[in-house]
Structure formats: structure tokens, C-alpha cells
Amino acid sequence: MKVMEMRDGWGVEHIKPGTRPERTPGPGEALVRMAAASVNFRDVVTARRGYGGHSGALPLIPLSDGAGTVLEVGPGVTRVKPGDLVCPAFFQTWISGPMKEEHRAGVLGGARDGVMQEYMLLPQEGLVKAPGGWSAVEAATLPCAALTAWSAVIGNGVKAGDAVVTQGTGGVSLFAAIFARMQGALAIVTSSSDEKLERAKAFGAALGINYKRQPEWSREVRQALGGRGADLIVELGGAGTLDQSLRAIRTSGTLALIGVLSGAAAELNLGRVVTQNVRLQGVTVGSRDAFEEMVRAFELHGAKPPIDDKRYAFDEVAAAITAIGEGRHFGKICIEF
């Protein structure tokens, strides 16, 4: 079967076509014909071996997020059947409950081979059925970005009347706006592009703030909320945005720490954190059970994922990873096999 893999070194320039042997499902396993994938910023970091030992070993098939159709199942499989559109779970072994250290070894696209392969042989416990009526491209957006946003918003108990600030117009940010709207909360999105802020309204953004024109965007947040801060901030920027996030959060609010797009090492105003009783919550995707809860929410509300206009082909995965690092996209960058 055809694959795309890093073989001769780390970096997107080393992603080349390759082949792997085809396999037959054994007990508890399903064979999936992959049809689509999507890219996350973590794929940029993994390609540079930025996660160290957690990036896996070469040769490595990249990307964690994809979707495909079940072709064949082994004995004892009851969760899926041939013909089902499914997504491989990001954490193959995190089924429920809190994240544990051992779950890291089950991450697709590093530490394990990812989804850029024609066929994947996976345990049934590591598969989730896609929302009814969705295409493979739409479903491929869910395993990492959508579930991370779900964990940040729903996992932190956002309710009707709350205010949620989310940064940028990439996949995680727009999914967070979608879930905030599902809960009846007010979603505020920041971006450097007025055009993207206008487009974000279709995905739940009630207010957009251009941080290029308003570098002190925390003031805009508080003004929009009548002086109080936001209940939840989905912190994607890291070092470059953390100070403004702390200024924008309300007393006893939560910062959901997800991304480090502007740097991983930040000076933290501990006095502001302590005196405002701010909760700092790291978010790393979520369990398979949470994934299935999210799928049910999409089906109930009829929401659809934000997908960038540009699509990539199977052998263009290196270009797709490069594109997300450049930051010109809107929503999820997707690959059609």
C-alpha cells in the first residue's frame, strides 16, 4: 500500500512516497481505507522532532487526523462494521477518564505511524464513527483540533451566558467558538484579519477583535463585557498572548492553555494569577469517550467544521504542513486522498 513517510531525516523536506505491506484484521481489529486527513500545528512541531522522544522514530508516517471507511473487521468486532465512516482516535489508548502518562505512547503521527497511508489496521477501541451525513474531509477535522476545543470549552463547564475568548481563526479556535455557541455562551474571537473575523461569525463568533489594531485587546474584551472579564480564554498564542489573556480573564476565570504559536517560554504575572484566583488548565486533546460525546453534539446541533478553501492531494502532505506553519489559512487545512 502507498504511504507518505519521513525516512531519511526529520523535517517536511524528508517526507516522501513509500510503501508498506497490506495487512488483514485479526481479533478486535478493523481495516480502514483512508480517504482524507487534516493538519494541525503539532504536525509542524513533530516534523522538526520538537516533541523529542514523543515524536516517534524514523521512518514515520505523519499526521494524526484522518477519516476513512471500514473495509473489513476481524472476529469479535462490534463497535464498527464495513461501510462505516470512522476516525482513528488521536490517543489510541485513552478511552475514558483523565489522561495518563502511558497514553502518550498511543498518539498517531508520533509516537505511532499516522494517517497518511492508504489503509490503516486499528483496534476497534481506537475508532470513532463520524457524524451522520458528514464527508470524509469533514470528519478528518475532528480527532485533534475539534476534540481539543471540546475539552477546553465543555470540559471547563462553559454555560449559557458565559463569555469565551478564543485566539485566531485556525481549527481549534473556530471549533471553540462553535462549542461556545452550542452552550449559549458569547464567543469573542481575535485575529489580525478583518476578513477572517467576518467569516468567523458563521462559526459562532459574536464579536471579533483585530489585535493588530488593538494590541491591548484585553481592554476591548472588558469593554464589550461591561467591565468584567471573560469566563474562559482559549489560550493558543503562548508567550506572546499570555499577558493579555491574564488581563482579559475575570476573577476566578479559567485560562485553557493549548498552544504555543508565539513561543513556549513566557513570563507569568504570578501576582495577577493569585490575586484573581485564576485557574490555569492545560488541555491535550481528550479521550475517545469525549470524542463520541462531541460527535453526538454535532449531530444534535447540525454544526459543520470550518475548512480552508485550499485542498491538498495525498502526495502534497509536506506542502500542507508547511502551509499551516505560515498561518494564512482559515479553519482546517485538509488533504483528500
VENRA-V894763 format. One record per pair of residues at least 6 apart in sequence whose C-alpha atoms are under 6 Angstrom apart, sorted by the first residue. I is the first residue (numbers start at 0). GAP is how many residues later the second one is. Records with the same first field share a line. If there is no record, write none. Layout:
I: GAP ; GAP
This chain:
0: 18 ; 19 ; 21
1: 16 ; 17 ; 115 ; 116
2: 14 ; 15 ; 16 ; 113 ; 114
3: 12 ; 13 ; 14 ; 57 ; 112
4: 10 ; 11 ; 55 ; 56
5: 8 ; 9 ; 53 ; 54
6: 51 ; 52
9: 37 ; 38
10: 36 ; 37
11: 35 ; 306
24: 6 ; 48 ; 49
25: 48
26: 47 ; 48 ; 49
27: 46 ; 48 ; 49 ; 95 ; 96
28: 44 ; 45 ; 93 ; 94 ; 95
29: 42 ; 43 ; 91 ; 92
30: 39 ; 40 ; 41 ; 89 ; 90
31: 36 ; 37 ; 38 ; 39 ; 87 ; 88
32: 35 ; 36 ; 85 ; 86
33: 33 ; 34 ; 84 ; 85
34: 33 ; 302
35: 30 ; 31 ; 100 ; 101 ; 299 ; 300 ; 301
36: 28 ; 29 ; 103 ; 297 ; 298
37: 27 ; 102 ; 103 ; 295 ; 296 ; 297
38: 294
45: 9
48: 6
53: 57
54: 55 ; 56
55: 54 ; 55
59: 53
60: 52 ; 53
61: 47 ; 52
62: 46 ; 51 ; 52
63: 26 ; 44 ; 45 ; 50 ; 51
64: 75 ; 78
65: 21 ; 49 ; 74
66: 19 ; 20 ; 69 ; 72 ; 73
67: 17 ; 18
68: 14 ; 15 ; 16
69: 12 ; 13 ; 14
70: 11
71: 10
84: 45
85: 42 ; 43 ; 44
86: 40 ; 41
87: 38 ; 39
88: 37 ; 38 ; 54
89: 17 ; 18 ; 53
90: 15 ; 16
91: 14 ; 34
92: 10 ; 13
93: 9 ; 193
94: 192 ; 193 ; 194
95: 191 ; 193
104: 6
107: 6
129: 9
130: 164 ; 168
143: 141
144: 26 ; 27
145: 26 ; 29
146: 138
147: 137
148: 23 ; 26 ; 27
151: 104
158: 24
159: 23 ; 24 ; 25
160: 24
161: 23 ; 69
162: 22 ; 23 ; 67 ; 68
163: 23 ; 66 ; 68 ; 69
164: 22 ; 23 ; 24 ; 68
165: 7 ; 23 ; 67 ; 68
166: 6 ; 22 ; 23
167: 22 ; 23
168: 161 ; 162
169: 160 ; 161
170: 160 ; 161
176: 10 ; 27 ; 28
177: 25 ; 26
180: 23
186: 18 ; 19
187: 17 ; 19 ; 20
188: 19
189: 18 ; 19 ; 20
190: 19 ; 20
191: 18 ; 19 ; 20
196: 11
210: 6
217: 26 ; 29 ; 30
221: 6 ; 7
228: 19 ; 20 ; 21
229: 19 ; 20
230: 19 ; 22
231: 21 ; 22 ; 23
232: 22
233: 22
234: 21 ; 22 ; 23
235: 22 ; 23
236: 22 ; 23 ; 24 ; 25
237: 21 ; 22 ; 24 ; 25 ; 26
238: 23 ; 24 ; 25 ; 26 ; 27
239: 22
250: 25 ; 26
251: 25 ; 26
252: 25
253: 24 ; 25 ; 26
254: 25
255: 25 ; 26
256: 24 ; 25 ; 26
257: 25
305: 25
306: 24 ; 25
307: 22 ; 23 ; 24 ; 25
310: 23 ; 24
311: 23
312: 22 ; 23 ; 24
313: 23
